[in-house]
């Protein structure tokens, strides 16, 4: 991948405050209306202080991070993520990435999301080709 080198940082994506609207829009798009995402009482019964964001929503921000940075002819060939800490309504989220490895036709990218307490909430790697 021309013009890129190992260690390059991707411009981060920052969500200053995750809102119920973020979560409800994702629920509508995904069809995942699990009550721990949408109802405070259900979230509390499950052991969370507030409703939690869908894990796939936070994972998708990693994809957005890469798509904003790369050209449209680049394809994601793998994306593996671990969900470390729940992301809750009211949290902030910063998704960062940097290049672990680059060659002529592909790159491996480390993706990490942190909340306002600097706790890692997601981490993973993505491989892109193009």
N, C-alpha and C positions, 0 to 999 in steps of 0.2 A: 504494500500500500504506500504509494509515493507520498512524500512530504510528511510522513509521520514516523516517530521513533519511540522506542521503548522509554517509558517514564512520562511521556506526554500526558498532561492532565486534560480532561474534558471539562468544559464549562458546567458548573453544577446547576441542578434544578432545585429551587427553594420554594417550599410551600410554607408561608409564614404561620398559617394556622389551618389545620385540617378541620373542616366544618361538616355538619350533618348533611349539607348540600352535596359536598364531595362524595360522601358515602351513599346518599340516596341516588345520585346520578349513576354511580357505579352499579348499585343494586339493580337499577332499571336496565342498564345495558347488559349486565351479566345474567340477570334472572336470579341472582342470589339474594334472597330476602331474609336470610337467617337473622333471627331476632337479636343476636348479640351485636350485630352491626347497626341496628336501627332503633333499639329500645333500651333505654338506660336500665330499667329494672331487670330485663333479661341479661344484660351484660353484667350487672352486679351479682345476679344469681350464679353466673358462671365464673365469678371471681375477679371481674374487671371493675375498675372504678367508673369507667364511662364506656359507651359503645366503642367497639374497635373497628378500624378500617379493614377492609378485605385485604388479605395478604397479596392477592393477585393485583390489586390496585397499586400497592407500593412497588410490587415487582414491575408492573407496567411502566412506572416512572423511570426505571433503568433503561427500558427500551426507548422511551422518549428521549432520555439523555443522549443515547447513542444516535438516534435518528436525527436529532437536531445538529449533530456534529458531522455526520457522514453524508455522502451524496446518496441520492435515491437509488442508485444502481448497486448498492451494497446490501448483502443479505445476511441476516442473523442465522447462523447454522447451528448454534447451540447456546443455551442460556440456562445456567444452573444457579439456583438461589436457595439460601437458607434463611428462614425467618427466625430471628434471634429474640426479639422483644416485640410485643404487640404495639401497634401504632393506634393511638386513641384520638377521638374527637378532642380538639383543643391542643393537641401536640403540634409542633412544627416538624418539618421533615426536610432535610437536605440530602439529595442523592448526588454522589460524586463518582467519578470514574477516572482510571488512568490505564495506560497501555502497559500490559505485562510483557507482550512480545509482538513483534511486527515482522512480516516478511513481504515478499513481492505481492502476494495475492490475498493475504489474510492478516488479521490482528486478533489478539486475545486481550480482553478488557476486564479489569477488576472493577466491580460495581459495589458500592457501599452506601447505605442510607443511615443517617444518624438523626436523632431527635434533639430537642432543645437542651437536653441534659448531656448531650454528646454520647448517648448510649447508642451502640450499633443496633439497628432494628432489622436490617437485611444486609446480606453480603453474598456475593457470588461472582461468577465469571461468565463472560459472553465471548463467543467466537464469531467474527464477521468475515465475510469473503466478498471480494468485488474488485 
